[in-house]
Amino acid sequence: MSVQTSSIIDGVAGDFAARLLGWYDRAARELPWRIAPGSDAVPAPYRVWLAEVMLQQTTVAAVVGYFARFTSRWPTVADLAAADDADVMAAWAGLGYYARARNLLACARAVVRDHGGRFPDSEAALRALPGIGDYTAASVAAIAFGRPAVVVDANIERVIARHRLIETPLPMAKREIRVALAPLVPAGRPGDFAQALMDLGATICTPRAPACAICPLMADCHARGRADVERLPVKPPKKAKPHRHGLAHWIERDAAIWLVRRPDKGMLGGMRALPGGDWTDARPAESGITSVDHGFTHFDLTLTLVRREVPDAAAEGEWWPIADLDAAGLPTLYRKLTDKMLERDA
């Protein structure tokens, strides 16, 4: 590449970053894990990492309350590493994708055990920690440590796919998006740059009805003005999800119900739950008191509640006061079912 060509590319990239960061300085969202642009404060790696793990496949609105409770109860990575597994799983209840909570604990303990309680500052070292993949490693490296990492989440995918008019369907488009984004990442303020792209995708370059007229990148956006802009990034056709069925047992005694803990491996691993059998493709022959439908990533489930008189003699569990069910940390599926049962009996 000639010096002249290189300077042209650098100029285009610098202009992209300058426009984006100028907009971010005016319009950045106020989030509890974020340091506002222009602040002299330094982002805490623990808070950045915790937020990024919580935000995976979850909305900002859903995460804010959980983040506040976690950082109040476990303000440092060492505090989290020392926490009881059951307490963390209960605090995570309702946020979904429970493997993240198990990986959260494993990662916190690895940071304390192997790194003296300090997160490593490179993408490679971050990726070596339990539960940290390419996105989280790049995000923490950029935001917490100022490394010029290429951060790509769903919002950023959408912005770059539209700006560069990348019509290759996902997931194949991911590499093209990274290649297009890499030369745009500035050496200065890479964390703000990544967060600015996230904010742009969340507030302006939205999946539906993007506000192109006020976008700071509109001048050279290749998708601007196209009637099919909402089509980008192109997604593969959705596959029909299988539907499974299961039974849950309502066993009540002295204003308490019998709860068990699900196996550590598998769906809702390590969480308190109502006892019951496996989830299968076949509808249960037994009619129930009530039922709920619940969607997981790879299948939908109908869980039917049946009454039982006594627990299985071989099962380990505990009697939990019905009046204190909020403290049991039941995952959303089981909380929906117990709420429905209690409304029925009210």
Solvent accessible surface area in square Angstrom, and as a share of the most:
residue,aa,sasa,rsa
1,M,174,0.78
2,S,63,0.41
3,V,132,0.76
4,Q,135,0.60
5,T,61,0.36
6,S,38,0.24
7,S,62,0.40
8,I,104,0.53
9,I,70,0.35
10,D,93,0.48
11,G,44,0.42
12,V,85,0.49
13,A,11,0.09
14,G,40,0.38
15,D,73,0.38
16,F,3,0.01
17,A,6,0.04
18,A,64,0.49
19,R,57,0.21
20,L,0,0.00
21,L,18,0.09
22,G,26,0.25
23,W,22,0.08
24,Y,0,0.00
25,D,73,0.38
26,R,182,0.67
27,A,47,0.36
28,A,24,0.18
29,R,62,0.22
30,E,170,0.76
31,L,24,0.12
32,P,58,0.36
33,W,25,0.09
34,R,27,0.10
35,I,54,0.27
36,A,60,0.47
37,P,33,0.21
38,G,80,0.77
39,S,54,0.35
40,D,143,0.74
41,A,58,0.45
42,V,121,0.70
43,P,30,0.19
44,A,45,0.35
45,P,36,0.23
46,Y,17,0.06
47,R,82,0.30
48,V,5,0.03
49,W,1,0.00
50,L,0,0.00
51,A,1,0.01
52,E,11,0.05
53,V,8,0.05
54,M,0,0.00
55,L,38,0.19
56,Q,53,0.24
57,Q,128,0.57
58,T,32,0.18
59,T,90,0.52
60,V,41,0.24
61,A,91,0.71
62,A,45,0.35
63,V,0,0.00
64,V,57,0.33
65,G,28,0.27
66,Y,33,0.13
67,F,2,0.01
68,A,53,0.41
69,R,136,0.50
70,F,1,0.00
71,T,17,0.10
72,S,92,0.59
73,R,131,0.48
74,W,18,0.06
75,P,76,0.48
76,T,65,0.38
77,V,11,0.06
78,A,52,0.40
79,D,54,0.28
80,L,0,0.00
81,A,13,0.10
82,A,88,0.68
83,A,11,0.08
84,D,82,0.42
85,D,74,0.38
86,A,25,0.20
87,D,55,0.29
88,V,0,0.00
89,M,8,0.04
90,A,27,0.21
91,A,26,0.20
92,W,0,0.00
93,A,17,0.13
94,G,38,0.36
95,L,10,0.05
96,G,20,0.19
97,Y,96,0.36
98,Y,12,0.05
99,A,49,0.38
100,R,19,0.07
101,A,0,0.00
102,R,71,0.26
103,N,61,0.31
104,L,2,0.01
105,L,5,0.03
106,A,42,0.32
107,C,1,0.01
108,A,0,0.00
109,R,77,0.28
110,A,4,0.03
111,V,0,0.00
112,V,58,0.33
113,R,167,0.61
114,D,84,0.43
115,H,71,0.32
116,G,68,0.66
117,G,25,0.24
118,R,190,0.69
119,F,17,0.07
120,P,20,0.12
121,D,57,0.30
122,S,46,0.29
123,E,50,0.22
124,A,66,0.51
125,A,34,0.26
126,L,0,0.00
127,R,102,0.37
128,A,87,0.67
129,L,10,0.05
130,P,50,0.31
131,G,43,0.41
132,I,11,0.06
133,G,40,0.38
134,D,93,0.48
135,Y,55,0.21
136,T,3,0.02
137,A,0,0.00
138,A,1,0.01
139,S,0,0.00
140,V,0,0.00
141,A,0,0.00
142,A,1,0.01
143,I,18,0.09
144,A,9,0.07
145,F,59,0.24
146,G,41,0.39
147,R,103,0.38
148,P,83,0.52
149,A,6,0.04
150,V,24,0.14
151,V,3,0.02
152,V,23,0.13
153,D,32,0.17
154,A,72,0.56
155,N,35,0.18
156,I,0,0.00
157,E,15,0.07
158,R,24,0.09
159,V,4,0.02
160,I,0,0.00
161,A,0,0.00
162,R,3,0.01
163,H,7,0.03
164,R,99,0.36
165,L,49,0.24
166,I,15,0.08
167,E,80,0.36
168,T,40,0.23
169,P,50,0.32
170,L,21,0.10
171,P,88,0.55
172,M,136,0.61
173,A,1,0.00
174,K,93,0.39
175,R,179,0.65
176,E,74,0.33
177,I,0,0.00
178,R,101,0.37
179,V,86,0.50
180,A,25,0.19
181,L,1,0.00
182,A,46,0.36
183,P,73,0.46
184,L,17,0.09
185,V,22,0.13
186,P,27,0.17
187,A,93,0.72
188,G,47,0.45
189,R,94,0.34
190,P,7,0.04
191,G,8,0.07
192,D,27,0.14
193,F,4,0.02
194,A,3,0.02
195,Q,12,0.05
196,A,0,0.00
197,L,1,0.00
198,M,17,0.08
199,D,1,0.00
200,L,1,0.00
201,G,0,0.00
202,A,37,0.29
203,T,68,0.40
204,I,12,0.06
205,C,15,0.09
206,T,30,0.17
207,P,66,0.41
208,R,165,0.60
209,A,82,0.63
210,P,22,0.14
211,A,40,0.31
212,C,38,0.23
213,A,80,0.62
214,I,118,0.60
215,C,17,0.10
216,P,26,0.16
217,L,2,0.01
218,M,65,0.29
219,A,90,0.70
220,D,53,0.27
221,C,30,0.18
222,H,96,0.43
223,A,0,0.00
224,R,121,0.44
225,G,78,0.75
226,R,85,0.31
227,A,115,0.89
228,D,47,0.25
229,V,18,0.11
230,E,71,0.32
231,R,104,0.38
232,L,2,0.01
233,P,9,0.06
234,V,25,0.14
235,K,139,0.59
236,P,66,0.41
237,P,123,0.78
238,K,200,0.85
239,K,184,0.78
240,A,103,0.80
241,K,89,0.38
242,P,69,0.43
243,H,84,0.37
244,R,84,0.31
245,H,16,0.07
246,G,4,0.04
247,L,36,0.18
248,A,1,0.00
249,H,38,0.17
250,W,2,0.01
251,I,4,0.02
252,E,77,0.35
253,R,130,0.47
254,D,132,0.68
255,A,72,0.56
256,A,13,0.10
257,I,0,0.00
258,W,29,0.10
259,L,0,0.00
260,V,26,0.15
261,R,98,0.36
262,R,52,0.19
263,P,97,0.61
264,D,97,0.50
265,K,176,0.75
266,G,52,0.50
267,M,79,0.35
268,L,13,0.06
269,G,0,0.00
270,G,6,0.06
271,M,1,0.00
272,R,34,0.12
273,A,0,0.00
274,L,4,0.02
275,P,16,0.10
276,G,42,0.41
277,G,46,0.45
278,D,126,0.65
279,W,37,0.13
280,T,66,0.39
281,D,112,0.58
282,A,69,0.53
283,R,189,0.69
284,P,43,0.27
285,A,117,0.91
286,E,74,0.33
287,S,103,0.67
288,G,38,0.36
289,I,40,0.20
290,T,23,0.13
291,S,38,0.25
292,V,14,0.08
293,D,97,0.50
294,H,36,0.16
295,G,49,0.47
296,F,26,0.11
297,T,70,0.41
298,H,144,0.64
299,F,8,0.03
300,D,45,0.23
301,L,0,0.00
302,T,25,0.15
303,L,1,0.00
304,T,19,0.11
305,L,0,0.00
306,V,4,0.02
307,R,112,0.41
308,R,79,0.29
309,E,139,0.62
310,V,110,0.63
311,P,33,0.20
312,D,97,0.50
313,A,112,0.87
314,A,95,0.74
315,A,39,0.30
316,E,157,0.70
317,G,35,0.34
318,E,63,0.28
319,W,69,0.24
320,W,36,0.13
321,P,69,0.43
322,I,34,0.17
323,A,110,0.85
324,D,68,0.35
325,L,4,0.02
326,D,119,0.62
327,A,58,0.45
328,A,0,0.00
329,G,9,0.09
330,L,10,0.05
331,P,0,0.00
332,T,53,0.31
333,L,2,0.01
334,Y,6,0.02
335,R,63,0.23
336,K,75,0.32
337,L,0,0.00
338,T,0,0.00
339,D,50,0.26
340,K,88,0.37
341,M,0,0.00
342,L,52,0.26
343,E,127,0.57
344,R,136,0.50
345,D,76,0.40
346,A,122,0.95
